[in-house]
Amino acid sequence: MNTLTVDYGTEEAAMRAYLHEGEQRAFSLGNRGPIRFTADGAVHPDILDAYWRCGFYVFEGVLGADELADIEADLHAILDRLPAEKGAVLDAKGRPALGAGQKAPTLFWSKPLGDPFGGTDLAGGRHPVKMFEPKAAADAPKEVVYLILGSLQFSEAALRVYGHPALLAVAAAVNGEDFVPFNEALFIKEPGLGASVAWHQDGLTHWNSPNWDQGSHGFNFMAQLYGCTPANGVWVVPGSHKTGKADIRAMAAAAGTERLPDAVPIVCKPGDVAITNRQAVHGSFANTSPDSRVTVNFGFHRRRSVLGVTGSGLHNGPSTYDAPRIAERARLIGYAIDARARRFPEETSYVYAPHEGETHRWDADAKAGIRDYNLLDLSI
Ligand SMILES: O=C(O)CCC(=O)C(=O)O
């Protein structure tokens, strides 16, 4: 990890003020607290109201110390197996590198503190504004991995988070009992190295649909291993998930800066899990802070947003999602619930309605069968 001091250079003073003011706005929104249920077991309506009002919510204290330690151990194993440099098939110790030979997109690289997507046509041009790229320390590596897709095949701890009963109950409350997967990722923002993710809205397919509404493109859970701060966390423009396709270029032009004035940071302690609407305008800045941020990211959709829909082609080849394809991808939910039950037998497992009458065992065959599973991501 890079320990030399880096900052925002000419933008440092403005950035510091922005981070401070944003944090104050964030804590005035009333969209955070533990996951709470009503007496009859429903996710508390106050939580859902605040989520739909703001476009995000911070669930506090979801993951305990044991689970965080598991995630951290897997993270270290993953970092240890990354290619020695971009394009290498071996890691720094000469072993086959993580991601080598995978068919599905897996590792995303950036120059330190860079913004690989902003202002480019990549990812359907959905990141129209280039973020400020601070200067990294002279001894920083040429490129760093900041995003790993298909992450459940690399981390059983992440798979177990994916099967968390309270989070899956939230998924059902937001997207319906027959909710379906989107994709899963690890975002890694190391101090002095971590890249920006330029402002964007995630959704690509439903903006002009006659049935479009604030939930059409689903949501992502963002579980925090080390917590996240205004400096290294994701920022969201509250309410922007309900007003359609945003003109992010015009928003930045009106502000005269990419520090969007209405945005607020998602601030979390270790073990907190945010839920963020994929239609909300969101992004994150290059991490010049001394704090690491690692997000276990996983999303879910409404089944009706996906069934019979031709995907965006952003996360894998374009195709039309039929029921067998959705069922094949949703195996991961079954494996996750089983993997979690084995590690945390005292918990009451989530019962995923579409799997009624089926058995999904997390065993050696299942493990071998999920290599490149993200070729089946449901990308809308
Ligand atoms: O974690 C980040 O910095 C970006 C996350 C994001 O853009 C997403 O999950 O869509």
Ligand as a Chemical Component Dictionary entry (heavy atoms), coordinates in Angstrom:
data_LIG
# 
_chem_comp.id                   LIG 
_chem_comp.type                 NON-POLYMER 
_chem_comp.pdbx_formal_charge   0 
_chem_comp.three_letter_code    LIG 
# 
loop_
_chem_comp_atom.comp_id 
_chem_comp_atom.atom_id 
_chem_comp_atom.alt_atom_id 
_chem_comp_atom.type_symbol 
_chem_comp_atom.charge 
_chem_comp_atom.model_Cartn_x 
_chem_comp_atom.model_Cartn_y 
_chem_comp_atom.model_Cartn_z 
_chem_comp_atom.pdbx_ordinal 
LIG O1 O1 O 0 -17.795 2.034 -5.549 1  
LIG C1 C1 C 0 -17.660 2.935 -6.362 2  
LIG O2 O2 O 0 -16.777 3.782 -6.291 3  
LIG C2 C2 C 0 -18.621 3.048 -7.521 4  
LIG C3 C3 C 0 -19.789 2.141 -7.395 5  
LIG C4 C4 C 0 -20.713 2.252 -8.556 6  
LIG O3 O3 O 0 -20.634 3.125 -9.358 7  
LIG C5 C5 C 0 -21.765 1.291 -8.719 8  
LIG O4 O4 O 0 -21.886 0.342 -7.917 9  
LIG O5 O5 O 0 -22.535 1.449 -9.677 10 
# 
loop_
_chem_comp_bond.comp_id 
_chem_comp_bond.atom_id_1 
_chem_comp_bond.atom_id_2 
_chem_comp_bond.value_order 
_chem_comp_bond.pdbx_ordinal 
LIG O1 C1 DOUB 1 
LIG C1 O2 SING 2 
LIG C1 C2 SING 3 
LIG C2 C3 SING 4 
LIG C3 C4 SING 5 
LIG C4 O3 DOUB 6 
LIG C4 C5 SING 7 
LIG C5 O4 DOUB 8 
LIG C5 O5 SING 9 
# 
